[in-house]
């Protein structure tokens, strides 16, 4: 009887093990690099962890970049927030959030988790844009707002069987960019939070909630009116009680 030889191979190869190890260590490495003031290296590691995006034919690079855009945006935002403070405790807080994103939230693919990913991405991306780059040109703020809201909406709609997902994402991004063009002339802040972030969060989260309830056949006419009423009430308070007498940029 002839013996049969078996070769043990890694299930997905050593490249996949390297990918998992690098992603798992990213929050720790980012924290250490920020502490020693090597922020650029920490951001470089984020892009290095995405090397598999380019392990395909060049014609797929842009599609892969867009697909991974929300994850990159969240990671860069958390690292830059980590670097924006000299407090070790706050830096550790941002590092723990980064670890929770990589280890717990990002690998999940159910509808609620994908929705949470998109909402976190929009909030973090807009917060970073207006808190750290609020003194940029209007063109830069409009372009940044468009990019953040497009990536967030596109990611959100991927969990639904929505044939017009890209179109709806573009519509939301266009609306957000148009609002940014108008409000960037005043750019009001409530403490450290820009007014436009509150407006886009209110409208975006409200519309996302209505869309989710409608997609899961749980949206009644009364509930829709209640949600729209809450959104309009918040926007009314923001518009009426804001100081619009500031000088324009």
C-alpha positions in Angstrom: 0.0 0.0 0.0 1.5 3.3 -1.1 1.8 6.0 1.5 0.1 9.3 0.8 2.1 12.4 1.6 0.3 15.4 2.9 1.6 19.0 2.7 0.4 21.4 5.4 -0.1 24.9 4.0 -1.5 28.0 5.6 -5.2 28.2 4.8 -4.8 31.7 3.4 -1.1 32.0 3.1 1.5 34.0 5.1 0.4 37.2 3.5 -3.0 36.9 5.2 -1.3 36.2 8.6 0.9 39.3 8.1 -2.2 41.3 7.2 -4.1 40.2 10.4 -1.0 40.8 12.6 -0.4 44.3 11.2 -4.1 45.3 11.6 -4.2 43.9 15.1 -1.1 45.8 16.1 -2.0 49.1 14.4 -3.7 50.8 17.4 -0.7 49.9 19.6 1.9 51.0 17.0 -0.1 54.2 16.3 -0.2 55.1 20.0 3.5 54.5 20.4 4.4 56.5 17.3 2.2 59.4 18.3 3.8 59.4 21.7 7.2 59.8 20.2 5.9 62.4 17.7 6.1 60.2 14.6 2.6 60.9 13.4 3.5 60.6 9.7 4.8 57.1 10.2 1.6 56.1 12.0 -0.4 57.3 9.0 1.9 55.6 6.6 1.3 52.3 8.5 -2.4 52.8 7.9 -1.9 52.9 4.2 0.6 50.1 4.4 -2.0 47.9 6.0 -4.1 48.4 2.9 -1.5 47.0 0.5 -3.9 44.3 -0.6 -5.9 46.9 -2.4 -3.1 47.2 -5.0 -2.4 43.4 -5.2 -4.7 43.3 -8.2 -4.8 44.8 -11.7 -4.5 48.6 -11.8 -8.0 49.0 -13.3 -9.4 47.8 -9.9 -7.3 50.1 -7.8 -9.8 53.0 -7.8 -12.7 50.8 -6.9 -10.7 49.2 -4.1 -9.7 52.6 -2.8 -13.3 53.8 -2.7 -14.4 50.5 -1.0 -11.8 51.0 1.7 -12.2 54.7 1.9 -14.3 54.8 5.0 -11.9 52.6 6.9 -9.0 54.7 5.9 -10.9 57.9 6.8 -11.8 56.6 10.3 -8.2 55.4 11.0 -6.6 58.6 9.9 -9.1 60.7 11.9 -8.5 58.7 15.1 -4.7 59.0 14.7 -4.8 62.7 14.0 -7.2 63.2 17.0 -4.7 61.2 19.0 -1.9 63.5 17.9 -3.9 66.6 18.6 -3.6 66.4 22.3 -0.6 66.2 24.7 -2.6 64.4 27.3 -1.5 60.7 27.6 -5.0 59.7 28.8 -6.7 61.3 25.9 -4.2 59.7 23.5 -5.0 56.3 25.2 -8.7 57.0 24.8 -8.4 57.6 21.0 -6.1 54.5 20.7 -8.8 52.4 22.5 -11.4 53.7 20.1 -9.1 52.7 17.2 -8.7 49.3 18.7 -12.4 48.9 19.1 -12.9 49.9 15.5 -10.4 47.4 14.1 -11.1 44.5 16.3 -14.8 44.7 17.0 -16.8 47.0 14.7 -15.0 46.9 11.3 -15.1 43.1 10.8 -18.9 43.0 11.3 -21.1 42.9 8.2 -24.7 42.9 9.6 -26.9 45.9 8.7 -26.7 47.6 12.1 -23.0 47.3 12.3 -22.4 48.6 8.7 -24.8 51.5 9.6 -22.8 52.2 12.7 -19.6 52.2 10.7 -21.0 54.7 8.2 -22.3 57.0 10.9 -19.0 56.9 12.8 -17.1 57.6 9.6 -19.2 60.6 8.7 -19.0 62.1 12.3 -15.3 61.5 12.7 -14.4 62.7 9.1 -16.4 65.9 9.4 -15.1 66.6 12.9 -11.6 66.3 11.7 -12.2 68.4 8.7 -13.8 71.3 10.4 -11.9 71.2 13.7 -8.4 70.8 12.2 -8.8 72.3 8.8 -11.6 74.8 9.4 -9.4 77.7 8.3 -8.8 76.1 4.9 -10.2 77.6 1.7 -13.9 77.2 0.9 -13.0 75.0 -2.0 -11.1 72.7 0.3 -14.0 72.5 2.8 -16.5 71.8 0.1 -14.3 69.1 -1.5 -13.6 67.5 1.9 -17.3 67.6 2.9 -18.2 65.9 -0.4 -15.6 63.2 0.1 -16.6 62.4 3.7 -20.3 62.3 3.1 -20.0 60.3 -0.2 -17.9 57.6 1.3 -20.2 57.4 4.4 -23.4 57.2 2.4 -21.9 54.7 -0.1 -20.8 52.5 2.7 -24.2 52.7 4.4 -26.1 51.7 1.3 -23.9 48.6 0.6 -25.8 46.7 3.3 -29.1 47.1 1.4 -30.1 45.7 -1.9 -30.2 49.2 -3.3 -29.8 49.4 -7.1 -29.4 53.2 -7.0 -26.9 53.2 -4.1 -24.1 55.1 -5.9 -26.6 57.7 -7.2 -28.1 58.2 -3.7 -24.6 58.6 -2.3 -23.8 61.2 -4.9 -27.0 63.1 -4.1 -26.3 63.2 -0.4 -22.7 64.3 -1.0 -23.8 67.0 -3.4 -26.3 68.3 -0.9 -23.7 68.3 1.9 -21.1 70.0 -0.3 -23.7 72.7 -1.3 -24.5 73.3 2.4 -20.8 73.5 3.1 -20.3 76.1 0.4 -23.0 78.3 2.0 -22.1 77.8 5.7 -18.4 78.0 5.2 -18.9 81.8 4.8 -19.9 81.9 8.5 -18.5 78.6 9.9 -20.1 78.9 13.3 -18.9 76.8 16.2 -20.6 75.7 19.4 -17.6 75.1 21.5 -15.4 72.9 19.4 -18.3 71.5 17.2 -19.0 73.2 13.9 -22.6 74.1 13.2 -22.5 72.3 9.8 -21.6 69.0 11.6 -24.7 69.2 13.8 -26.9 70.0 10.7 -25.5 67.2 8.6 -25.6 64.7 11.5 -29.2 65.5 12.2 -30.3 65.3 8.6 -28.0 62.4 7.7 -28.8 60.2 10.7 -32.5 61.0 10.4 -32.7 60.0 6.8 -30.6 56.9 7.4 -33.0 55.9 10.1 -36.0 56.4 7.9 -34.4 54.5 5.1 -33.5 51.6 7.4 -37.0 51.3 8.8 -38.5 51.5 5.4 -36.1 48.8 4.0 -37.1 46.5 6.9 -40.8 47.2 6.6 -41.0 48.8 10.0 -41.7 52.4 8.9 -45.3 53.6 9.6 -46.7 56.9 8.6 -46.9 58.2 12.2 -43.3 57.2 12.9 -42.1 58.9 9.8 -43.8 62.1 10.8 -42.3 61.9 14.3 -38.8 61.5 13.0 -39.2 64.3 10.4 -40.7 66.5 13.1 -37.7 65.9 15.4 -35.3 66.7 12.6 -37.1 69.9 11.7 -37.3 70.9 15.4 -33.6 70.5 15.8 -32.8 72.4 12.6 -35.3 75.2 13.7 -33.5 75.7 17.0 -30.1 75.8 15.3 -31.2 78.3 12.7 -33.1 80.6 15.0 -30.7 80.7 17.9 -27.5 80.9 16.0 -25.5 84.2 15.8 -25.6 85.1 12.1 -24.1 88.5 12.5 -20.5 87.3 12.2 -18.3 88.6 9.4 -18.0 86.4 6.3 -14.8 84.8 5.3 
